[in-house]
Amino acid sequence: MIRQNQQIGQKQTLNLSPQQIQLLHFIQLGTLELEQRIEHEVLDNPALESDAPDPDIHTETPDTAPDNDYSDEADLDMERFEIIEQYHRDDQQDDTLNYATTAESNHHQEEVFQQTLVQTYDFREQLKAQITVLQLPPREKMLAGYIVDSLDDDGYLRISIADLADMLSFAHGIIVEETEVASELETVQSLDPAGIGARDLRECLLLQLENLPHGTAHIDLALRIVEEHIDDLAAQQYGKMVHNLKVGLPEIRAAAAIIKKLNPRPVAGQTTELAKNQNIIPEFVVEKDEDGNLQIYLPHTNSGGLQVSAHMREMLQSMQRSKPKQKEKAAMQYLRSKVDAATWFVEMVRQREHSMLVTMQAIVHIQQEYFLTGDPKKLRPMILKDVAQIALLDISTISRVTSLKYALTDFGIIHLKDLFRQGMAKTDGELVTNKEISRLIVDLIAAENKQQPVSDQDICTLLHEKGYTLARRTVAKYRDAMHIPIATKRRVMSG
């Protein structure tokens, strides 16, 4: 098991109301899943009626973005996540990969960006299949399955134990203790692939190290490095680790080689894409009208077709006005429960559609040039927090809206998650994506004098002249990520 220690500190958490928790569950449902849920509720609740849906909801893109402060804790791991992930990729590719070919490959990937389509394989189903064969009581299997459904697309659990306990209690009408959730999280983390269900990068790597065969050389040192020096590992500060861990450099390198073989994305590569002619049901449509303005709407709305039965509402009101006898009180209580449940269900569906719509409005507002042109080079840096600030929703809602959701545009169907990219601000305040920075570095190196190649510091200086302020080690990180050798290895001797 993973080593544990106690710490005293402050941590920012998000406390959700029962209504918000249930709304998150509704938002996560796909179009077909929601229709099935509605059909089930209509059959189960006589106070809920379904008619033909109202016309689609249309709206213009918002012109202004209100200010608001949100935090996105998942962003804290990203820099070292990318570096550790690079270790994994380096083990699968030649370190001397030609950087001109890399640049051409990156350009090609951007050109076909809009054709990145739908996953037909869901790792969650495989995890649930593993849970099914475990000798667990039904309650524990239910809790473990709920945790699996709460994992993000990388296989991480980004929701706190406390919030999961609240969500489970409310969704199933039972009392679920945090200790139960923590216990079943350990069950999920014991499943294959190793590292699934981790709450951050450190825990993901530790789970994989703990899963290695006993007696593996340097495994204890690798565990210590991940537990205590993951940032030093990401920065390749081997000397610092030698000093702090009181071991030799060869041992550090051997332990780092073990970590290099781990996978920071436990379920990466376990999805398949649909062929272009296969059917996809997009949750959003973004198109230009005759005046060139972007229109956003939901092609499948349900709230307009749902309503509480007027007849049953009138019956309830009539019974409440009279003085029902003892026998009639039970009937009135039953009727009230059904009317209240129908009212609540209609409101949840309505709020789901509203949350989805304002989220897509915010995304289009940020990525307006991209949606107008279809050019992936026009994509701006965007994270969940940016969308939350405009939509005036919490980050967990934005995450659920964009998870496994697709939009139909004039240039094809796009996966909303593909629109989220990290970036930085230039000295003039313009935002640029990491891909643009990578492309600039490739161009500078491609144009260098091969007898006197530019160093990382030279690249920093040249980028600074163009308005990009990057530290030398940041440039080195980008260069390493593209498998471009250091300057001394790129030098070509004359003659």
PLY file of the C-alpha trace (Angstrom):
ply
format ascii 1.0
element vertex 495
property float x
property float y
property float z
element edge 494
property int vertex1
property int vertex2
end_header
0.00 0.00 0.00
1.02 3.64 -0.40
2.96 5.16 2.46
1.00 7.73 4.37
1.97 10.62 6.59
0.15 13.41 8.36
0.44 17.07 7.47
-1.13 20.26 8.71
-2.00 22.73 6.01
-4.69 24.65 4.16
-6.52 23.35 1.12
-9.19 24.96 -0.99
-12.24 22.72 -1.45
-15.53 23.05 -3.25
-18.65 22.23 -1.24
-21.63 21.43 -3.42
-25.28 21.55 -2.45
-27.43 18.44 -3.04
-29.11 20.28 -5.94
-25.73 21.06 -7.55
-24.62 17.46 -7.09
-27.71 16.10 -8.82
-27.36 18.69 -11.58
-23.80 17.51 -12.20
-25.15 14.00 -12.61
-27.71 15.21 -15.16
-25.12 17.23 -17.07
-22.82 14.23 -17.40
-25.53 12.23 -19.20
-25.31 12.04 -22.98
-28.27 12.73 -25.23
-29.39 9.10 -25.50
-28.84 8.47 -21.77
-30.95 11.50 -20.87
-33.76 10.42 -23.19
-33.75 6.99 -21.55
-33.82 8.62 -18.12
-36.76 10.81 -19.12
-38.64 7.83 -20.54
-38.09 5.94 -17.30
-39.25 8.85 -15.14
-42.38 9.42 -17.25
-43.32 5.76 -16.93
-42.57 5.72 -13.20
-44.22 9.02 -12.22
-47.84 9.66 -13.27
-47.41 13.34 -12.38
-44.78 13.79 -15.11
-45.94 14.26 -18.71
-43.97 14.46 -21.95
-45.13 16.35 -25.07
-43.40 17.30 -28.30
-40.35 19.48 -27.60
-40.41 23.21 -28.11
-38.33 24.77 -30.89
-34.59 24.69 -30.43
-32.97 27.26 -28.19
-31.00 29.90 -30.14
-28.68 32.58 -28.86
-25.97 34.99 -29.96
-22.43 34.84 -28.66
-21.97 37.09 -25.61
-20.15 40.38 -26.18
-18.66 40.81 -22.75
-17.25 38.57 -20.07
-17.97 39.37 -16.39
-15.12 39.16 -13.94
-15.11 36.36 -11.40
-12.48 34.39 -9.53
-12.28 30.60 -9.73
-9.53 28.09 -9.04
-8.71 24.96 -11.03
-6.76 22.61 -8.78
-6.18 20.15 -11.61
-3.92 22.75 -13.30
-1.37 22.53 -10.46
0.03 19.23 -11.71
0.24 20.15 -15.39
3.86 21.28 -15.76
5.42 18.29 -14.01
2.73 16.07 -15.52
3.93 17.03 -19.00
7.57 16.44 -18.09
7.00 13.02 -16.51
4.80 12.10 -19.45
7.70 13.07 -21.70
9.86 10.50 -19.89
7.26 7.90 -20.89
7.25 9.00 -24.53
11.05 9.14 -24.66
11.19 5.46 -23.78
9.15 4.64 -26.87
10.92 6.84 -29.44
14.43 7.53 -30.64
16.03 10.47 -28.84
17.57 11.65 -32.10
14.22 12.03 -33.88
14.64 14.57 -36.68
13.13 17.85 -35.52
12.21 18.98 -39.03
10.04 15.86 -39.37
8.57 16.64 -35.93
7.61 20.12 -37.08
5.94 18.70 -40.19
4.10 16.15 -38.05
2.85 18.83 -35.63
1.61 20.90 -38.57
-0.23 17.90 -40.00
-1.88 17.18 -36.64
-3.17 20.76 -36.50
-4.56 20.58 -40.03
-6.67 17.50 -39.20
-7.64 18.76 -35.74
-11.31 19.06 -36.61
-11.41 15.39 -37.59
-10.55 14.14 -34.10
-13.79 12.34 -33.37
-15.57 10.08 -30.98
-14.47 7.41 -28.56
-16.25 4.09 -29.04
-14.41 2.41 -26.17
-14.89 3.55 -22.60
-12.31 2.40 -20.06
-14.96 2.78 -17.35
-16.85 -0.22 -18.67
-13.72 -2.35 -18.43
-13.17 -1.21 -14.84
-16.76 -2.05 -13.94
-16.32 -5.48 -15.49
-13.38 -6.05 -13.14
-15.47 -4.91 -10.17
-18.22 -7.36 -11.14
-15.98 -10.39 -10.62
-14.70 -9.21 -7.24
-16.14 -10.86 -4.13
-17.77 -7.69 -2.79
-21.16 -7.03 -1.18
-23.64 -5.22 -3.48
-23.28 -1.94 -1.60
-19.50 -1.91 -2.03
-19.81 -2.75 -5.72
-22.27 0.12 -6.13
-19.89 2.57 -4.40
-16.91 1.39 -6.46
-18.93 1.71 -9.67
-19.94 5.26 -8.78
-16.29 6.18 -8.20
-15.41 4.74 -11.62
-18.12 6.90 -13.22
-16.59 9.94 -11.49
-13.13 9.49 -13.05
-12.06 12.01 -15.68
-10.93 11.08 -19.17
-7.33 10.55 -17.98
-8.42 8.09 -15.30
-7.94 10.57 -12.41
-10.37 11.26 -9.59
-10.69 15.05 -9.35
-13.60 15.04 -6.87
-12.94 15.01 -3.14
-13.91 12.06 -0.93
-16.31 14.31 1.00
-18.11 15.47 -2.16
-18.36 11.90 -3.43
-19.95 10.81 -0.15
-22.49 13.64 -0.45
-23.23 12.81 -4.09
-23.75 9.12 -3.32
-25.95 9.84 -0.31
-28.18 12.18 -2.26
-28.33 10.13 -5.48
-29.27 6.86 -3.77
-31.15 8.15 -0.73
-28.75 6.47 1.70
-26.15 7.63 4.19
-22.63 7.07 2.85
-19.69 7.80 5.11
-16.41 9.22 3.83
-14.59 6.18 5.22
-16.67 3.93 2.96
-15.79 5.99 -0.10
-12.10 5.99 0.84
-12.18 2.21 1.23
-13.81 1.66 -2.17
-11.39 4.12 -3.76
-8.63 1.72 -2.69
-10.59 -1.03 -4.45
-10.74 1.02 -7.64
-7.05 1.85 -7.36
-6.29 -1.88 -7.20
-7.79 -2.43 -10.66
-5.98 -2.63 -13.95
-4.34 -0.51 -15.32
-2.17 0.45 -12.37
-2.49 4.12 -11.48
-6.22 4.32 -12.15
-8.23 6.39 -9.66
-5.27 8.53 -8.58
-6.02 11.99 -7.28
-2.85 13.60 -8.57
0.28 12.75 -10.54
2.28 11.73 -7.45
-0.34 9.21 -6.37
-0.65 7.87 -9.93
3.07 7.12 -10.10
3.15 5.68 -6.58
0.31 3.30 -7.39
2.23 2.02 -10.38
5.45 1.64 -8.40
3.63 -0.26 -5.67
2.30 -2.61 -8.35
5.77 -3.59 -9.59
7.08 -7.07 -8.64
8.61 -7.29 -5.18
12.38 -7.29 -5.26
12.64 -4.92 -8.23
15.99 -3.16 -7.94
15.92 0.50 -6.86
12.14 0.39 -6.31
12.39 1.82 -2.78
14.48 4.72 -4.04
12.03 5.35 -6.87
9.21 5.51 -4.30
11.15 8.04 -2.22
11.88 10.18 -5.28
8.21 10.30 -6.28
7.05 10.92 -2.71
9.59 13.57 -1.77
11.29 14.90 -4.90
8.86 14.76 -7.81
9.53 18.42 -8.67
13.29 17.83 -8.59
12.77 14.86 -10.90
10.73 16.97 -13.30
13.50 19.60 -13.32
16.16 16.85 -13.61
17.90 18.16 -10.49
19.88 14.95 -9.96
22.57 16.65 -7.87
19.99 17.92 -5.41
18.48 14.45 -5.07
21.94 12.91 -4.54
22.56 15.37 -1.69
19.14 15.01 -0.03
18.72 11.26 -0.41
22.35 10.43 0.46
22.79 8.05 -2.47
25.04 7.99 -5.50
24.21 9.41 -8.92
24.08 5.96 -10.58
21.38 4.88 -8.11
19.39 8.06 -8.79
19.59 7.48 -12.53
18.56 3.85 -12.13
15.51 4.84 -10.06
14.66 7.61 -12.54
14.79 5.02 -15.34
12.10 3.00 -13.52
9.92 6.09 -13.16
10.51 6.87 -16.82
8.68 3.68 -17.76
5.54 4.62 -15.79
2.48 6.08 -17.46
1.21 9.43 -16.14
-2.04 8.88 -18.08
-3.23 5.42 -16.99
-5.88 5.06 -19.69
-4.08 6.88 -22.52
-4.37 5.07 -25.82
-7.29 2.92 -24.63
-9.87 4.64 -26.82
-10.68 4.17 -30.47
-12.04 6.63 -32.99
-15.16 6.35 -35.09
-14.88 6.37 -38.84
-15.97 9.66 -40.34
-19.17 8.18 -41.76
-20.35 6.72 -38.46
-23.20 8.40 -36.61
-22.43 10.89 -33.86
-25.06 12.70 -31.83
-23.69 16.20 -31.09
-25.07 17.99 -28.04
-24.42 21.44 -29.56
-24.65 23.16 -32.93
-22.52 26.20 -33.77
-23.16 27.79 -37.17
-22.92 31.12 -38.95
-26.09 32.93 -39.99
-26.54 35.04 -43.13
-24.88 38.03 -41.44
-21.81 36.00 -40.42
-22.77 35.89 -36.74
-22.33 32.69 -34.79
-25.51 31.00 -33.63
-25.43 28.43 -30.81
-28.23 26.07 -29.97
-29.05 22.68 -28.55
-30.40 20.39 -31.30
-32.05 18.08 -28.76
-34.01 19.89 -26.05
-36.29 18.15 -23.58
-37.38 20.71 -21.01
-40.05 22.21 -23.27
-41.66 18.82 -23.71
-41.78 17.98 -20.02
-44.41 19.25 -17.64
-46.11 18.46 -14.39
-49.58 17.02 -14.89
-52.08 19.84 -14.46
-54.76 17.32 -13.51
-52.70 15.84 -10.67
-51.65 19.30 -9.49
-55.30 20.35 -9.30
-56.18 17.14 -7.46
-53.50 17.87 -4.88
-54.65 21.46 -4.42
-58.24 20.31 -4.03
-57.28 17.75 -1.37
-55.21 20.35 0.48
-58.13 22.81 0.55
-60.47 20.23 2.03
-59.91 18.57 5.35
-58.92 15.04 4.36
-59.73 12.16 6.65
-56.98 9.95 8.02
-57.34 7.45 5.16
-57.09 10.24 2.58
-53.93 11.70 4.10
-51.83 8.81 2.85
-53.16 9.34 -0.67
-52.48 13.08 -0.44
-48.94 12.44 0.78
-48.33 10.06 -2.14
-49.74 12.59 -4.60
-47.62 15.39 -3.15
-44.47 13.28 -3.41
-45.14 12.54 -7.08
-45.92 16.17 -7.95
-42.82 17.38 -6.09
-40.64 14.75 -7.82
-42.02 15.73 -11.23
-41.45 19.43 -10.51
-37.90 18.74 -9.41
-37.18 16.56 -12.47
-38.43 19.20 -14.92
-36.30 21.82 -13.18
-33.17 19.63 -13.34
-33.61 19.07 -17.07
-34.16 22.79 -17.59
-31.07 23.69 -15.55
-29.03 21.10 -17.46
-29.91 22.71 -20.77
-29.25 26.19 -19.41
-25.83 25.17 -18.02
-24.88 23.48 -21.29
-25.96 26.46 -23.34
-24.15 29.14 -21.32
-21.03 26.96 -21.22
-21.01 26.64 -25.00
-21.63 30.38 -25.30
-18.56 31.03 -23.16
-16.42 28.62 -25.18
-17.46 30.22 -28.47
-16.83 33.67 -27.00
-13.25 32.69 -26.15
-12.64 30.74 -29.36
-14.63 32.99 -31.70
-11.93 33.22 -34.39
-11.63 29.44 -34.48
-15.37 28.89 -34.88
-15.55 31.59 -37.58
-12.67 30.20 -39.63
-12.30 26.54 -38.66
-8.54 27.15 -38.52
-6.97 25.30 -35.53
-4.16 27.88 -35.52
-6.75 30.39 -34.30
-7.34 28.45 -31.08
-6.57 30.52 -28.00
-5.23 29.22 -24.68
-8.23 28.15 -22.61
-8.70 26.25 -19.37
-11.80 25.33 -17.38
-11.40 28.39 -15.18
-11.63 30.73 -18.19
-14.96 29.25 -19.25
-16.28 29.23 -15.67
-15.58 32.94 -15.30
-17.68 33.81 -18.34
-20.46 31.27 -17.82
-20.72 32.12 -14.09
-20.70 28.42 -13.23
-18.37 26.40 -11.03
-15.49 24.52 -12.61
-16.93 21.09 -11.81
-20.00 21.96 -13.90
-17.85 23.11 -16.84
-15.86 19.88 -16.62
-19.01 17.75 -16.80
-20.49 19.78 -19.68
-17.34 19.38 -21.80
-16.63 15.75 -20.92
-17.55 13.40 -23.79
-19.63 16.14 -25.43
-19.44 17.11 -29.10
-20.45 20.10 -31.22
-21.51 20.21 -34.87
-19.87 23.11 -36.70
-19.63 24.33 -40.28
-16.28 22.50 -40.55
-17.15 19.22 -38.88
-17.82 17.63 -35.50
-15.42 18.55 -32.69
-14.82 17.15 -29.22
-15.10 19.99 -26.72
-12.18 18.70 -24.64
-9.91 19.26 -27.65
-10.53 23.01 -27.40
-8.80 23.30 -24.02
-5.14 24.24 -24.35
-2.57 25.75 -22.02
-0.75 28.94 -23.03
0.99 32.11 -21.96
0.77 35.87 -22.40
3.25 37.82 -24.57
4.73 41.10 -23.40
2.00 42.97 -25.34
-0.69 40.98 -23.51
-1.61 38.74 -26.45
-2.33 35.13 -25.45
-0.60 32.35 -27.34
-0.85 28.57 -27.12
1.92 26.18 -26.22
1.78 24.81 -29.77
2.58 28.25 -31.19
5.61 28.51 -28.90
6.74 25.04 -29.93
6.42 25.98 -33.60
8.51 29.12 -33.09
11.27 27.14 -31.38
11.28 24.59 -34.21
11.50 27.39 -36.79
14.42 29.05 -34.98
16.35 25.79 -34.77
15.55 24.87 -38.39
17.03 28.22 -39.53
20.19 28.00 -37.40
23.76 27.75 -38.62
24.42 24.03 -38.22
28.09 24.70 -37.47
27.09 27.10 -34.67
23.63 25.96 -33.52
21.61 28.19 -31.22
21.66 27.32 -27.53
18.61 27.36 -25.29
19.73 30.74 -23.97
20.03 32.04 -27.55
16.48 30.86 -28.21
15.31 32.70 -25.07
16.89 35.91 -26.37
15.41 35.54 -29.85
11.96 34.80 -28.44
12.20 37.76 -26.10
12.80 39.99 -29.13
9.53 38.67 -30.55
7.67 39.38 -27.30
7.79 35.90 -25.75
9.26 35.89 -22.25
10.43 32.38 -21.41
13.07 31.11 -18.99
15.94 29.01 -20.39
14.76 25.86 -18.64
11.26 26.39 -20.06
12.74 26.51 -23.55
14.67 23.35 -22.73
11.42 21.67 -21.66
9.75 22.55 -24.97
12.81 21.37 -26.92
12.95 18.09 -25.03
9.22 17.55 -25.55
9.80 17.71 -29.31
12.79 15.33 -29.10
15.20 17.99 -30.38
18.79 17.38 -29.17
20.76 20.04 -27.32
22.93 22.44 -29.37
26.16 20.47 -28.95
24.54 17.36 -30.40
23.11 19.31 -33.33
26.45 20.79 -34.34
27.72 19.67 -37.77
31.48 19.92 -38.21
32.74 21.70 -41.35
34.80 19.89 -43.95
0 1
1 2
2 3
3 4
4 5
5 6
6 7
7 8
8 9
9 10
10 11
11 12
12 13
13 14
14 15
15 16
16 17
17 18
18 19
19 20
20 21
21 22
22 23
23 24
24 25
25 26
26 27
27 28
28 29
29 30
30 31
31 32
32 33
33 34
34 35
35 36
36 37
37 38
38 39
39 40
40 41
41 42
42 43
43 44
44 45
45 46
46 47
47 48
48 49
49 50
50 51
51 52
52 53
53 54
54 55
55 56
56 57
57 58
58 59
59 60
60 61
61 62
62 63
63 64
64 65
65 66
66 67
67 68
68 69
69 70
70 71
71 72
72 73
73 74
74 75
75 76
76 77
77 78
78 79
79 80
80 81
81 82
82 83
83 84
84 85
85 86
86 87
87 88
88 89
89 90
90 91
91 92
92 93
93 94
94 95
95 96
96 97
97 98
98 99
99 100
100 101
101 102
102 103
103 104
104 105
105 106
106 107
107 108
108 109
109 110
110 111
111 112
112 113
113 114
114 115
115 116
116 117
117 118
118 119
119 120
120 121
121 122
122 123
123 124
124 125
125 126
126 127
127 128
128 129
129 130
130 131
131 132
132 133
133 134
134 135
135 136
136 137
137 138
138 139
139 140
140 141
141 142
142 143
143 144
144 145
145 146
146 147
147 148
148 149
149 150
150 151
151 152
152 153
153 154
154 155
155 156
156 157
157 158
158 159
159 160
160 161
161 162
162 163
163 164
164 165
165 166
166 167
167 168
168 169
169 170
170 171
171 172
172 173
173 174
174 175
175 176
176 177
177 178
178 179
179 180
180 181
181 182
182 183
183 184
184 185
185 186
186 187
187 188
188 189
189 190
190 191
191 192
192 193
193 194
194 195
195 196
196 197
197 198
198 199
199 200
200 201
201 202
202 203
203 204
204 205
205 206
206 207
207 208
208 209
209 210
210 211
211 212
212 213
213 214
214 215
215 216
216 217
217 218
218 219
219 220
220 221
221 222
222 223
223 224
224 225
225 226
226 227
227 228
228 229
229 230
230 231
231 232
232 233
233 234
234 235
235 236
236 237
237 238
238 239
239 240
240 241
241 242
242 243
243 244
244 245
245 246
246 247
247 248
248 249
249 250
250 251
251 252
252 253
253 254
254 255
255 256
256 257
257 258
258 259
259 260
260 261
261 262
262 263
263 264
264 265
265 266
266 267
267 268
268 269
269 270
270 271
271 272
272 273
273 274
274 275
275 276
276 277
277 278
278 279
279 280
280 281
281 282
282 283
283 284
284 285
285 286
286 287
287 288
288 289
289 290
290 291
291 292
292 293
293 294
294 295
295 296
296 297
297 298
298 299
299 300
300 301
301 302
302 303
303 304
304 305
305 306
306 307
307 308
308 309
309 310
310 311
311 312
312 313
313 314
314 315
315 316
316 317
317 318
318 319
319 320
320 321
321 322
322 323
323 324
324 325
325 326
326 327
327 328
328 329
329 330
330 331
331 332
332 333
333 334
334 335
335 336
336 337
337 338
338 339
339 340
340 341
341 342
342 343
343 344
344 345
345 346
346 347
347 348
348 349
349 350
350 351
351 352
352 353
353 354
354 355
355 356
356 357
357 358
358 359
359 360
360 361
361 362
362 363
363 364
364 365
365 366
366 367
367 368
368 369
369 370
370 371
371 372
372 373
373 374
374 375
375 376
376 377
377 378
378 379
379 380
380 381
381 382
382 383
383 384
384 385
385 386
386 387
387 388
388 389
389 390
390 391
391 392
392 393
393 394
394 395
395 396
396 397
397 398
398 399
399 400
400 401
401 402
402 403
403 404
404 405
405 406
406 407
407 408
408 409
409 410
410 411
411 412
412 413
413 414
414 415
415 416
416 417
417 418
418 419
419 420
420 421
421 422
422 423
423 424
424 425
425 426
426 427
427 428
428 429
429 430
430 431
431 432
432 433
433 434
434 435
435 436
436 437
437 438
438 439
439 440
440 441
441 442
442 443
443 444
444 445
445 446
446 447
447 448
448 449
449 450
450 451
451 452
452 453
453 454
454 455
455 456
456 457
457 458
458 459
459 460
460 461
461 462
462 463
463 464
464 465
465 466
466 467
467 468
468 469
469 470
470 471
471 472
472 473
473 474
474 475
475 476
476 477
477 478
478 479
479 480
480 481
481 482
482 483
483 484
484 485
485 486
486 487
487 488
488 489
489 490
490 491
491 492
492 493
493 494
